[in-house]
Amino acid sequence: MKKFFGVILFVFVLALALSGCGPKKVTLNVNLKDFSFTPNSFEVPAGSEVTLNMTNDGTVTHEYVIMMLGKKVTTPFSDDDEPNIFWEHEVEKGASETVTFTAPKDPGEYQVVCGIPAHVEQGMVATLVVK
């Protein structure tokens, strides 16, 4: 009987430990304006499932573009930058959208930009910190 309770206790403790091992989920809210991201810095756990709630209060279409680790946009943003994109999504003016993506697995600072022509030059740049 003692052994039986020992096994049950072990299974219970193991189940509790494993329940914390699943992917983390994070929700970020960002406001896209002419020409900024608010906030302009975001932090997420590596490999987490990120829900991004985006509201475009600008007068034009904006993008949320995450560059690969160690890659920075050349100005102006061009086709040369396309291979260095980790993830991107576009939001029409006046629209709100919710999208989900998986955060990078490598910790570090990732540049976030708006890929619409001339928006980077006008300061539409942010940072995604992956921990």
Secondary structure, 3 states (H helix, E strand, C coil): CHHHHHHHHHHHHHHHHHHCCCCCEEEEEEEEECCEEECCEEEECCCCEEEEEEEECCCCCEEEEEECCCCCCCCCCCHHHHHHEEEEEEECCCCEEEEEEECCCCCEEEEEECCCCCCCCCCCEEEEEEC
